[in-house]
């Protein structure tokens, strides 16, 4: 396994991180044996970063991950990253909601603290201009998200703070350039590399505004997400999650799938699409790790087991 420094946190993070989200369905499902086997295979392969959230399966991802990790005695430190998504219809003060969410996450995950807490909302100039998006002012104002995250860090419930890099580029950059957060996780793949380049985006694609340049300048750690475009790059059928999500909807998947088919033709037979997609995400100098949703021990072995291009050297 390759390890990279996660920005100014100085944590050595595995180049492949374990995504416990709903696209693969593993950690939000009910097969406890399969969950334990895949998590154990990931730890054995050298993966030391596990990404989850309360919104993944209404807390089931955190609970299943916590159970699976508690069964293992890894030789190296294991890092858990979770998130908080502030509901737009909540009348509860932001600080109270965040604290309650984190306390519930820690209980489900069977830990006293997490390495990283990330804001799961997108960031836009106006509240709700994208699904579940909030404004820079809500994040940076006194008593807002950043202040609350800082208090939780001071109390030892979290070690570092992060953002989800979705929304409008100017609004995202306002928060990123505040210097209040340690990491960003953002969509970055061969079909939409706009988070890491100034190239024009294709019609219908989201423009992520080359925010990786801002992250690099501020020495923020970066996690690439949607590395396989929810499976479109691999020719998979859309997952159950893709059929219902508001954040990366089926229309986007279908457009990505058509583009991926052309890309496979151009790629030829020399390199698998899986390897190509991961190499693409990790080739950007600002990217610390690619978050991958695994479905079986075989999937872990394909990417990071003996003989894979990320195998331990």
BELRA-V124493 format. One record per run of one state. SS is the DSSP state (alpha for helix, beta for strand, coil for the rest). FROM is the first residue (numbers start at 0). LEN is the number of residues. If there is no record, write none. Layout:
<<SS | FROM | LEN> <SS | FROM | LEN>>
This chain:
<<coil | 0 | 2> <beta | 2 | 3> <coil | 5 | 1> <alpha | 6 | 3> <coil | 9 | 2> <beta | 11 | 3> <coil | 14 | 1> <beta | 15 | 4> <coil | 19 | 12> <alpha | 31 | 13> <coil | 44 | 4> <beta | 48 | 3> <coil | 51 | 8> <alpha | 59 | 11> <coil | 70 | 8> <beta | 78 | 6> <coil | 84 | 9> <alpha | 93 | 16> <coil | 109 | 4> <beta | 113 | 6> <coil | 119 | 3> <beta | 122 | 1> <coil | 123 | 10> <beta | 133 | 1> <coil | 134 | 1> <alpha | 135 | 5> <coil | 140 | 4> <alpha | 144 | 10> <coil | 154 | 3> <beta | 157 | 7> <coil | 164 | 2> <beta | 166 | 1> <coil | 167 | 1> <alpha | 168 | 8> <coil | 176 | 6> <beta | 182 | 5> <coil | 187 | 6> <alpha | 193 | 3> <coil | 196 | 14> <alpha | 210 | 7> <coil | 217 | 3> <beta | 220 | 5> <coil | 225 | 3> <alpha | 228 | 6> <coil | 234 | 15> <alpha | 249 | 18> <coil | 267 | 5> <alpha | 272 | 11> <coil | 283 | 5> <beta | 288 | 4> <coil | 292 | 4> <alpha | 296 | 8> <coil | 304 | 9>>
